[in-house]
Amino acid sequence: MGTHDWIKVIGSSQIEQYRFDESNLILEVEFKRGNARYIYHQVPLVIFEGMQAADSKGSFLNSNVKGTYEYTRLKEPVK
């Protein structure tokens, strides 16, 4: 358990990269537009695994994470 390394998303129009912190159940997503970075709280491991397996990470995020889990928007993108 712990924090996974950043996973770069190739071919996504929405998501630059994402990672998961298993200890704290946090899904962190950096978006391409506006260099926005969001932390989604209390996300189960099964959701992270589903996102990893999804053909479209953006569609999966929209259908299974947004509107379901509380989030915090961070202003700075990952360098």
KAZIKA-V299411 format. One record per backbone hydrogen bond with DSSP energy under -0.5 kcal/mol. NH is the residue of the N-H (numbers start at 1). CO is the residue of the C=O. If there is no record, write none. Layout:
nh->{NH:NH}
co->{CO:CO}
//
This chain:
nh->{4:4:7:8:9:10:12:16:17:18:19:21:22:22:25:26:27:28:28:29:30:31:31:32:35:36:37:38:39:40:40:41:42:42:43:44:47:48:49:50:51:52:53:54:57:60:61:62:63:64:65:66:68:69:72:74:74}
co->{2:20:18:6:16:8:9:30:30:7:28:26:2:20:21:21:40:19:26:38:17:29:36:14:32:33:74:29:72:27:38:70:24:25:25:42:44:44:45:46:47:48:49:50:55:56:57:58:59:60:61:61:65:65:39:37:72}
//
